[in-house]
Amino acid sequence: MNKVFWIDGGAGRAIAAIPALLKYDRLNPNTEWSVLVAGWDNLYWGIPELQDKSYGIDTKGLFDNVISKADIVITPEPYRNPAYFNQKVSLVEGFDLEINGTTDHSDLGIPKMIFNKAETNVSLKTIQELKERQKKSKTIVIQPFGRGAQPLMANEKQQTTEVGDEESRSLSSAAYLSLAKKLSLKYNLIFFGEPQFQLAQDTFASNFTCDLRQWGSLIKEADYFVGVDSVGQHMARAVGTPGTVIFGSTFPVNTSYPDFFQIIEKIGAKKYSPIRLVGLDSALANRINDKLMDFEEAEINDIFKKIVADIELKVK
C-alpha cells in the first residue's frame, strides 16, 4: 500500500513528527510511502530516511507524481486524540499514535536534525564573533516569543517596543527584557525571533537573521537554550542542547520534553485550549490563561537563578 502522510501546522510539529516517521520507515521496510510537510520540508533535509521521501506543498508536480499515486492520504492530528488533550502523551508520542497506530512508545526515538558543513561553519563563525564582542565564555540562544506573538507598539522610528500574545505562550516584553538583562551579565545572548519581534529597547542580545535550518544549527553550536513553547525548544531537543523552557498556557507533558529540559511554570489556574477541536472554547480558555506569562521582578530573579544553576550543572 502506498501511503502519504500529510504533516501540517507549525515547524515544531514537523520536528515532533520525525521520530514517528522514522519508526514507520523502520517497521515497514517494503512499504512505499511519502510525507508532505506544509512549509517545513527543509527541516527533513539531511535525514537519510526522510530527505528523499519528503515534499513541500509547493513542489511542482506534487499531485500528479505523488498524491494521485497514493492508496491513502493520512493527516496525523495528535491534538484530536483524547490521550493527547487529557495530558497522557506528548506531541511526539501523539504522532506515534497517529502514524503507527500504537500505544507502545518504548521504541520511539527523539527528534533529530542534521546539518551540513556550510551550516555548521556559519554557526561556529557567528558564535566566535559573538564571544569576541560580548566577552563571555558561554552562549545562550533565547526565544522569548512564540507563534501567537504580535507586535503591539512601535516608536517614532517604527521599531517594535512591545509584543503581545493572546495565546499566553510568549513572555511579556517587560519580562523578557528583565531576564535578558540579567543573563547578558554572564552569557553571550543571541535573540531567536523574526525581525519584527526584535525590541528597540533590547540592547542585551545580538540579533541574527537566517532561515530555520540555520537557527537549528546555531542552537546546536550554542551552549544553552532558553525559550517558550515554540519551535526553538524542539530544535534544542533534536540537537541535544540543554535548556530551560518557560510555559504559560500550554502543558509541558504535551508540547515539550520534561525529561530533558528544565521546565518553569507560573503557579496558577490553567485551562486546556482545545485548538483544532473547537474554536470559541480555545478563545475562552485563553482568557483564563491570560496572565500566565506575566512575571513580577521577583519571579524573574528566581527564573534567572534557576537558569544559572542549570547551566552550571549541565554545561562544562
Steps between C-alpha positions, in 0.01 A plus 500: 500500500629843401448746787539876513529667841405867491658689792353846547524772764807675637865411462509356853237244399705406194799428723291316759369266228851385403534214756167344393590528131839338560328225697253444216788470253677252726190283553387507137813443289308379194227763502492789255425825680557875490454796733373847415616770738307825473766769485777316683627217282854642519509403869519138376800564275804294592301224671567197274167329566294815438676734259397319178152418630404851611341770287397858550144595413620722214705226333433504125315189386416397856145394422577309179818333624424433867148560627308350206703179529420447868257239627435707811584854613517541879518829691618408852345727763611431859294795629182301430612194690355469856832371632655827388242751618469320834877540555580130473748525211739748345482643150773258394304206643179637352650481152604141578137422585380656178769375260581157642172423676667394824498590867842338544746786478794312654672472162439863406808713453543874544476774237810555291643759265813459288702793369763523228845653527392838360226541760731390779778735390265800497386415853852454634616826344197689634552376854873566490441860386239538775746377764757752382243779518313413822805353681320208667600133481151348469232579243122481537242509222184654644153482340260707714203517263289217358297458184202697629708812574412829332677839503278737704677835515768684305704816551545791260759297307243222452700267719309251714484597867249245628387151400178327608364148473130421544588131534721572804791296369746792475678694771377852551737761355587623848570150629724421202699823530553448873613140454723585201669779694589264784617219270714735293717575803623138497440367149508592132141527380353441153139608449301235309202661330383675188624857447162656590529350849841648574420762762651845460590499873688170473867585531583171666471236226659496156265475204548248223282445194496162326271211405384233745765250399774747585328576829504130581871490427561807720312337786711187455826693525383719788550390860141544617148587389238709680155514347126458508260252341612553140723345236828583673450249780428223247822588320696504825372152584579378149863614524554418868551853631388533864260774591224657703150530356252741658137397468179698509174370358619167365596183686864380502397132494330568167730739321847466648759259639488517882752218528757713316429868567461699818132599496373820661129570549322779683283375785134560422188369331556366149232389255564277199445679171339251259663637188406306182196362683267795558549868433326706767608270784862573412440874518323463836781285641748767394315750720551277805869463410551868420749583778703179506801656327501827694777480759585740780863604555539259792382215277745603226781496758399146594489389135844652445646313798350172381645547151846577640487195725392278210780631279757436772365147534476409130750716310870443557 
